[in-house]
Amino acid sequence: MIYGYARVSTKEQDLDRQIIALREIVTDERNIITDKQSGATFDRSGYNLLVGTNKTAPMLREGDTLVILSLDRLGRDYAEIQRQWQHITQTLKANIRVLDMPVLNTTEDGKLESKLITDIVLQLLSFVAEKERKTTLERQRQGIEAMPYGNELTRDGRRKKVSKKTKKPVGRPQLAFPDGWKQCYCDWKDGKLTAKACMEQLDLKRSTFYKLAKIYAEKVSDSYVLLDEQG
């Protein structure tokens, strides 16, 4: 059997280009397995169908061939690419064919020299893929560090960075005060309600309740300081 595997990193991205290329080799389109998930992890539903898990048998059997358009469609983690390649070719005894890199084709691996070249190229390309991923993450980190702070707060009460391009805060959405927060908070501080009763009334988790309480207390404190400065 010949299987194809196509992957993109997000649900918004398109698989069409990969699928069109795979159709040239994989005659039964039902054997083209896809994922829309980051290449940083190999724990993906489609990929797990092909190679199996602790609870499921692999679709790939001895003598089968897995076709991918490029090595980075398999993944972007250098060490894990090596392990997965060995798992497919040595444990499952299936073949791998990378369309945009013909030398990575174990179906033609009849000679020792061919296997040696394949191993060297695989190590080089997977290293480059991992290096590229780490470089992208480092650039993202540096870009965020260079952003100015805005007025919106993070979930732990710190000010969020603001994108210079979009002028919008980056990161997770700001915690919002639920309806009835002020009255419930005041009753809690006055001893009329317990914290647990407030959490149940507002349908909040313990950690979220106390984060909101901290943010709200700081806002109230800032308001008093402002009123005092204005006389």
Secondary structure by P-SEA (a helix, b strand, c coil): cbbbbbbbccccccaaaaaaaaaaccccccccccccccccccccaaaaaacccccccccccccbbbbbcccccccccaaaaaaaaaaaaccccbbbbbcccccccccccccaaaaaaaaaaaaaaaaaaaaaaaaaaaaaaaaaaaccccccccccbbbbbbbccccccccccccccccaaaaaaaaaaaccccaaaaaaaacccaaaaaaaaaaaaaaaaaaaaaaaaac
